[in-house]
Amino acid sequence: MWAKTYPRDDLPHNNLAVIYGGMGQLERALQEAQEAVHLDPNDSNNVANLGFSYLALNRFDEARRIIEQALVHVPDNFVCRVGIYILALLRGDARTMQQQVAWASGKAGVENIFLSIEANTATAHGNLAKARDLVQRSVAADKRDNLSAHAAATQAQAALWEAQYGNVELARKEVSALLTKEAGEIAKIMAALALGEVKNVQRAEAIVRELNLRAPNDTILNSVWLPSIRAHVEISRGNPAGAVTLLHAALPYDLGGKPPLPYSLPGLRSRTSLS
C-alpha cells in the first residue's frame, strides 16, 4: 500500500527487500533492492542492501562491486563494511577482514558487532579459545556503550557454540548465568537452542512456551525459531524423525536469515539424518 500510494518513495522497497530476504525469497528481495536503488541511488543503505541481496544469491562479484562503490562515497557505512568482511571471509582474505575490524575499533555500536562476527569466524574455524576472548571483548564493548541486549545475545550464542562443541557443563553454566538476567528475545532463542543441545529439555520447552505466549502471531518466531528449538530437543531425545516433522513448517524459510541470527535450517535438517 505504501509503495502504491507513494511510488517515488524508495523506503518501502528497501524494507520489502529486507523482509523478503528474511523469508528466504531471495529473488524478490533482489528485485525490491534494485527498485530502491533505482529510486534513490544516493542512499548508501539502499546500495548496501542491494549488495547483500546479491551476496545471498551467491553472486559475489556483483555484491563486491556494488558494496565497494558505496564505500567510495560513504566510507563509514557499517553495513557495507560487514559486507566487505563477509566477502573477504569467503575468499580467505584475512588482511581485508582485519582492515574492517580495525576500522570498527572504538566505534560505539559497531566495535561490539565486529568482535562478535570475529568470534563467529573463530568458532567456525575451531578456535574456541580465540572465540571466547572475542566474546568477552564484544560484551565489554556492549557494556561500555550500554548495549545490554546485544551483550546477552552474544553470550547466549557463545553458550550455543559450547554446546555444539560438546562442552556441556560450560554451556549450561553460561545459560544459567544469562537467564538470571533480563534477556531479550534473541538471547532467549539462542539460550533455548543451547539448552536443547545439552538435553535440558524442560528449560528449553519453558522458554518456547514463554516466547510463544509473548508473540503468538510472529511468523518467523513461530515458523522458524520455535520449531528449531523443538527440533533440537527431539534430536537430544533420540527422535530425529520427530525433528524432521517439526522442521516441516520452516521449509519455506530455508534460504532466509536475518543477522545476527542466520536460520541455519539446512544444517539442522542434515543433523537429523545423522542422529
Summary of the structure (lengths in Angstrom):
residues: 275
radius of gyration: 19.2
end to end distance: 46.5
largest distance: 55.6
contacts: 910
relative contact order: 0.07
helix: 76%
strand: 1%
